[in-house]
Amino acid sequence: MRLVIKRLVFFASLFLVWELAVRLFQVPAVLLPAPTDVFRALGEMVADGTLFRDLGASFMRLLVGLAIALLIGLLLGILLAKSKTADETLGSLILALQSIPSIVWLPLAIMWFGLNEKSVIFIIVLGAAIVMTINVRTGIQNVSPIYVKAAQTMGASGPDLFFRVMLPASVPYFVTGTRLAWAFGWRALMAGELLSTGPGLGYTLKYASDFGRMDMVLGIMIVIGIIGVTVDLLLFQRFEQQVRAKWGLEPSS
């Protein structure tokens, strides 16, 4: 509770300083609108339904892209962990792709799929699948040899050893990978929607920027940030802590 109060006081103070600075120095709204103007613009978007329509469209794309990315990441991660040849060849390519920002793929995505939903989903998949692949691979490779040897002494081997020992032991890494995939996918979604045909938060942000509505731009940026932090703290972080506590990797609360 104290943490919540600290954060509320911090952000309230931040908005107050922002408001006073804009009013005191008479900063033009086209450069930096005051918080009151930003929240007024958000109120307009809520009143005409634009915000909810954009949220629905963005989350639909994210869910589709994230589901595909998690499946690809799981399969590729298992392949890299179980095959030394694949890890030494395909694994190096995946590490190289990790260093390329998702937005760099936008021109190719548009050429391959056109200016449509497929391009945005492709960007999300690229942003999320790679980090999931690396975490799955790391989790399986880091399974304690004690678990493997103990299972082997009891007759486990082959697929039985993998599915009953190695895969369950890697679950904390899978959860961390899912959390990171969400974060990377969310950022990739916003980048992809900047060049989409809408609706979506990224599309509306670009539309507002083109027409000089900096109050709306900042309002959408605040919404994007709030959603990212809220989902991470209330969903993924809590679930990750519970899994890690259950697997004995940290004290249970």
C-alpha positions as CSV (number, residue, x, y, z in Angstrom):
1,M,0.0,0.0,0.0
2,R,2.8,2.3,0.8
3,L,4.4,1.7,-2.6
4,V,1.1,2.6,-4.3
5,I,1.0,5.9,-2.3
6,K,4.6,6.7,-3.2
7,R,3.9,6.2,-6.9
8,L,0.7,8.2,-6.8
9,V,2.5,11.1,-5.0
10,F,5.4,10.9,-7.4
11,F,3.3,11.1,-10.6
12,A,1.0,13.7,-9.1
13,S,4.0,15.9,-8.4
14,L,5.4,15.2,-11.9
15,F,2.2,16.3,-13.5
16,L,2.0,19.4,-11.3
17,V,5.6,20.5,-12.2
18,W,4.8,19.8,-15.8
19,E,1.7,22.0,-15.7
20,L,3.4,24.8,-13.8
21,A,6.4,24.8,-16.2
22,V,4.2,25.0,-19.3
23,R,2.1,27.8,-17.9
24,L,5.0,29.7,-16.4
25,F,7.2,29.6,-19.5
26,Q,4.2,29.8,-21.9
27,V,5.3,26.9,-24.0
28,P,3.3,26.6,-27.2
29,A,0.8,23.7,-27.1
30,V,2.2,22.4,-30.4
31,L,5.5,21.8,-28.7
32,L,4.5,20.7,-25.2
33,P,0.8,20.8,-24.1
34,A,0.0,21.0,-20.4
35,P,-1.3,17.9,-18.6
36,T,-4.8,19.4,-18.4
37,D,-4.9,19.7,-22.2
38,V,-3.6,16.1,-22.6
39,F,-6.3,14.8,-20.3
40,R,-8.9,16.9,-22.1
41,A,-7.9,15.2,-25.3
42,L,-8.1,11.8,-23.7
43,G,-11.6,12.7,-22.5
44,E,-12.6,13.6,-26.1
45,M,-11.3,10.2,-27.3
46,V,-13.3,8.4,-24.6
47,A,-16.4,10.4,-25.3
48,D,-16.4,9.6,-29.1
49,G,-15.3,6.0,-28.6
50,T,-12.0,6.4,-30.5
51,L,-9.9,5.2,-27.5
52,F,-11.9,2.0,-27.0
53,R,-12.0,1.2,-30.7
54,D,-8.2,1.6,-30.9
55,L,-7.6,-0.4,-27.8
56,G,-9.8,-3.3,-29.1
57,A,-8.0,-3.3,-32.5
58,S,-4.5,-3.1,-31.0
59,F,-5.2,-5.9,-28.5
60,M,-6.7,-8.2,-31.1
61,R,-3.5,-7.8,-33.2
62,L,-1.3,-8.3,-30.2
63,L,-3.1,-11.5,-29.1
64,V,-2.8,-13.1,-32.5
65,G,0.8,-12.1,-33.0
66,L,1.8,-13.1,-29.4
67,A,0.1,-16.5,-29.7
68,I,2.0,-17.2,-32.9
69,A,5.3,-15.9,-31.4
70,L,5.0,-18.0,-28.3
71,L,4.4,-21.2,-30.3
72,I,7.3,-20.5,-32.7
73,G,9.5,-19.6,-29.8
74,L,8.7,-22.7,-27.9
75,L,9.4,-25.0,-30.8
76,L,12.6,-23.2,-31.9
77,G,13.8,-23.1,-28.3
78,I,13.3,-26.8,-27.9
79,L,15.1,-27.5,-31.2
80,L,18.1,-25.3,-30.3
81,A,18.3,-26.9,-26.8
82,K,18.2,-30.5,-28.1
83,S,20.3,-30.2,-31.3
84,K,23.9,-29.0,-31.0
85,T,24.0,-28.5,-34.8
86,A,20.9,-26.3,-34.8
87,D,22.2,-24.3,-31.9
88,E,25.5,-23.6,-33.6
89,T,23.9,-22.6,-36.9
90,L,20.3,-21.5,-36.5
91,G,21.1,-20.3,-33.0
92,S,23.7,-17.8,-34.3
93,L,21.2,-16.4,-36.8
94,I,18.6,-15.9,-34.0
95,L,21.1,-14.1,-31.9
96,A,21.9,-11.8,-34.8
97,L,18.2,-11.2,-35.4
98,Q,17.8,-10.3,-31.8
99,S,19.9,-7.2,-32.3
100,I,17.7,-5.9,-35.1
101,P,14.9,-3.6,-33.9
102,S,11.4,-4.7,-35.0
103,I,10.7,-1.4,-36.7
104,V,13.6,-2.0,-39.2
105,W,11.5,-4.9,-40.7
106,L,8.6,-2.6,-41.5
107,P,9.6,-1.8,-45.1
108,L,10.1,-5.5,-45.9
109,A,6.8,-6.4,-44.1
110,I,4.9,-3.8,-46.2
111,M,6.5,-5.1,-49.4
112,W,5.8,-8.8,-48.5
113,F,2.3,-8.5,-47.1
114,G,1.1,-5.0,-48.1
115,L,-0.2,-2.2,-45.8
116,N,-2.5,-4.4,-43.8
117,E,-3.0,-6.5,-40.6
118,K,-0.5,-9.1,-41.8
119,S,2.4,-6.6,-41.7
120,V,1.6,-5.6,-38.2
121,I,1.3,-9.1,-36.9
122,F,4.5,-10.1,-38.7
123,I,6.3,-7.3,-36.8
124,I,4.8,-8.5,-33.5
125,V,5.9,-12.1,-34.2
126,L,9.4,-11.1,-35.0
127,G,9.6,-8.9,-31.8
128,A,8.3,-11.6,-29.5
129,A,9.4,-14.9,-30.9
130,I,13.1,-14.4,-30.7
131,V,13.2,-13.5,-27.0
132,M,10.9,-16.5,-26.3
133,T,13.2,-18.8,-28.3
134,I,16.2,-17.7,-26.4
135,N,14.6,-18.2,-23.0
136,V,13.2,-21.6,-23.8
137,R,16.6,-22.7,-25.1
138,T,18.4,-21.3,-22.0
139,G,15.8,-22.9,-19.6
140,I,16.2,-26.4,-21.1
141,Q,20.0,-26.2,-21.3
142,N,20.2,-25.1,-17.6
143,V,18.2,-27.9,-16.2
144,S,20.2,-29.2,-13.2
145,P,22.1,-32.4,-14.1
146,I,21.0,-33.8,-10.7
147,Y,17.4,-33.9,-11.9
148,V,18.4,-35.7,-15.1
149,K,20.6,-38.3,-13.4
150,A,18.0,-39.0,-10.7
151,A,15.3,-39.6,-13.4
152,Q,17.7,-41.8,-15.4
153,T,18.4,-44.0,-12.4
154,M,14.6,-44.5,-12.1
155,G,14.4,-45.6,-15.7
156,A,13.4,-42.4,-17.5
157,S,15.0,-41.8,-20.9
158,G,14.3,-40.3,-24.3
159,P,10.9,-38.4,-24.7
160,D,9.8,-39.6,-21.2
161,L,12.8,-37.9,-19.6
162,F,12.3,-34.7,-21.7
163,F,8.5,-34.3,-21.1
164,R,8.4,-35.4,-17.4
165,V,11.7,-33.9,-16.1
166,M,13.4,-31.4,-18.4
167,L,10.4,-29.5,-19.7
168,P,8.7,-29.0,-16.2
169,A,12.1,-27.9,-14.8
170,S,12.3,-25.2,-17.4
171,V,8.9,-23.7,-16.7
172,P,10.3,-20.6,-14.8
173,Y,12.3,-19.7,-17.9
174,F,9.2,-20.2,-20.1
175,V,7.3,-17.8,-17.9
176,T,10.1,-15.2,-18.0
177,G,10.2,-15.6,-21.8
178,T,6.4,-15.0,-22.0
179,R,6.7,-11.9,-20.0
180,L,9.5,-10.5,-22.1
181,A,7.7,-11.6,-25.3
182,W,4.7,-9.5,-24.2
183,A,6.9,-6.5,-23.6
184,F,8.7,-6.8,-26.9
185,G,5.5,-7.6,-28.7
186,W,3.7,-4.6,-27.2
187,R,6.5,-2.3,-28.4
188,A,6.6,-3.9,-31.8
189,L,2.8,-3.5,-32.1
190,M,3.1,0.3,-31.6
191,A,5.9,0.5,-34.2
192,G,3.9,-1.5,-36.7
193,E,0.7,0.4,-36.3
194,L,2.4,3.7,-37.1
195,L,2.3,2.7,-40.7
196,S,-1.0,0.8,-40.6
197,T,-4.3,1.8,-42.0
198,G,-6.0,1.8,-38.6
199,P,-7.7,1.6,-36.2
200,G,-5.2,1.2,-33.4
201,L,-3.3,3.2,-30.9
202,G,-0.2,3.6,-33.1
203,Y,-2.3,4.6,-36.1
204,T,-4.1,7.3,-34.1
205,L,-0.9,8.5,-32.6
206,K,0.5,9.0,-36.1
207,Y,-2.7,10.6,-37.3
208,A,-2.7,13.1,-34.4
209,S,1.0,13.9,-35.0
210,D,0.3,14.6,-38.7
211,F,-2.4,17.2,-37.7
212,G,-0.3,18.8,-34.9
213,R,-2.4,17.4,-32.1
214,M,0.4,17.0,-29.6
215,D,-2.1,16.8,-26.7
216,M,-3.6,13.7,-28.3
217,V,-0.1,12.3,-29.1
218,L,1.0,12.6,-25.4
219,G,-2.3,11.2,-24.2
220,I,-1.9,8.1,-26.3
221,M,1.7,7.8,-25.2
222,I,0.5,7.9,-21.5
223,V,-2.1,5.2,-22.3
224,I,0.5,3.0,-24.0
225,G,2.8,3.4,-20.9
226,I,0.0,2.7,-18.4
227,I,-1.1,-0.4,-20.2
228,G,2.4,-1.8,-20.5
229,V,3.2,-1.2,-16.8
230,T,-0.2,-2.4,-15.6
231,V,-0.1,-5.7,-17.5
232,D,3.5,-6.4,-16.5
233,L,3.1,-5.6,-12.8
234,L,-0.4,-7.0,-12.2
235,L,-0.3,-10.1,-14.5
236,F,3.1,-11.3,-15.6
237,Q,5.3,-10.2,-12.7
238,R,2.9,-11.7,-10.1
239,F,2.6,-15.0,-12.1
240,E,6.4,-15.1,-12.5
241,Q,7.0,-14.7,-8.8
242,Q,4.4,-17.4,-8.0
243,V,6.1,-19.9,-10.4
244,R,9.6,-19.1,-9.2
245,A,8.4,-19.5,-5.6
246,K,6.7,-22.9,-6.4
247,W,9.9,-24.1,-8.1
248,G,12.0,-23.0,-5.1
249,L,13.9,-20.3,-6.9
250,E,12.8,-17.5,-4.4
251,P,11.1,-17.4,-1.0
252,S,7.3,-17.6,-1.2
253,S,5.5,-14.5,-0.1
